[in-house]
Amino acid sequence: MAAVKLAWTRRALEDLAEARAYIEATSPQAVKEEADRLESTLERLRIDPLNTTRPWYTEGTREIAVDGTLFVLVVRMRGIKVEILGLFHLSRAWPAAA
């Protein structure tokens, strides 16, 4: 299977910026490590989106855990494109819909 294209929604980019700001404020030395973990997870998602994800709470969406973290990416499959809908930390309340 050829790698799929990933597309970040505005909300997902905002989630990512918020997570980065929090990590920088609380543990600046962990920023690169967390970014590497996210990139590793995104690579798995690019290569095999269906088998690396599982159904999410909202119909039509799926989730993938970011390796070694408490973050989850919520995605939606769109043919050969995967839309990244959000990045959520497991300690936070779940959104009503992604």
C-alpha positions as CSV (number, residue, x, y, z in Angstrom):
1,M,0.0,0.0,0.0
2,A,1.3,3.4,-0.9
3,A,1.6,6.0,1.8
4,V,-1.4,8.3,2.2
5,K,-1.5,12.1,2.4
6,L,-2.1,13.6,5.9
7,A,-4.1,16.8,6.2
8,W,-4.3,18.8,9.5
9,T,-7.5,20.6,10.2
10,R,-7.3,24.1,11.8
11,R,-8.5,22.6,15.1
12,A,-5.8,19.9,15.1
13,L,-3.1,22.6,14.4
14,E,-4.4,24.6,17.3
15,D,-4.4,21.5,19.5
16,L,-0.8,20.8,18.4
17,A,0.3,24.4,19.2
18,E,-1.4,24.3,22.6
19,A,0.3,21.0,23.4
20,R,3.7,22.3,22.3
21,A,3.3,25.5,24.4
22,Y,2.4,23.4,27.5
23,I,5.3,21.1,27.0
24,E,7.7,24.0,26.5
25,A,6.4,25.7,29.7
26,T,6.6,22.6,31.9
27,S,9.5,20.6,30.5
28,P,11.4,22.4,27.7
29,Q,13.9,19.5,27.4
30,A,11.1,17.2,26.4
31,V,9.9,19.2,23.3
32,K,12.2,17.4,20.8
33,E,11.5,14.0,22.3
34,E,7.7,14.5,22.1
35,A,8.0,15.9,18.6
36,D,10.0,12.8,17.6
37,R,7.3,10.5,19.1
38,L,4.6,12.4,17.2
39,E,6.5,12.1,13.9
40,S,7.0,8.4,14.5
41,T,3.3,8.0,15.0
42,L,2.5,10.1,11.9
43,E,4.8,7.9,9.8
44,R,2.9,4.7,11.0
45,L,-0.3,6.5,10.1
46,R,0.9,7.5,6.6
47,I,2.0,3.9,5.9
48,D,-1.0,1.9,7.2
49,P,-3.8,4.2,8.4
50,L,-6.5,1.5,8.8
51,N,-4.4,-1.0,10.8
52,T,-2.7,1.5,13.1
53,T,-6.0,3.1,14.2
54,R,-9.1,2.0,16.0
55,P,-12.7,3.4,16.0
56,W,-13.2,6.7,17.9
57,Y,-16.3,7.7,19.8
58,T,-17.8,9.7,16.9
59,E,-19.0,7.8,13.9
60,G,-16.6,7.9,11.0
61,T,-13.6,8.8,13.0
62,R,-10.7,6.8,14.3
63,E,-7.9,7.2,16.8
64,I,-4.2,6.5,17.1
65,A,-2.2,6.8,20.3
66,V,1.0,8.8,20.0
67,D,3.8,6.4,21.1
68,G,5.1,6.9,24.6
69,T,2.8,9.7,25.5
70,L,-0.7,10.4,26.8
71,F,-1.8,12.0,23.5
72,V,-4.2,10.6,21.0
73,L,-4.7,11.8,17.4
74,V,-8.3,11.7,16.1
75,V,-8.5,11.1,12.3
76,R,-11.0,10.6,9.5
77,M,-10.3,8.6,6.4
78,R,-11.1,10.3,3.1
79,G,-10.0,8.0,0.3
80,I,-6.3,8.3,0.0
81,K,-6.2,11.2,2.4
82,V,-6.3,11.1,6.2
83,E,-7.6,14.2,7.9
84,I,-6.2,14.8,11.4
85,L,-9.1,16.3,13.3
86,G,-7.6,16.8,16.8
87,L,-4.8,16.0,19.2
88,F,-6.1,15.2,22.7
89,H,-4.3,14.5,26.0
90,L,-5.9,11.7,28.0
91,S,-6.0,13.7,31.1
92,R,-8.4,16.2,29.6
93,A,-12.2,15.8,29.1
94,W,-13.1,14.2,25.8
95,P,-14.7,16.5,23.3
96,A,-18.3,15.9,22.5
97,A,-17.4,15.4,18.8
98,A,-14.2,15.6,16.8
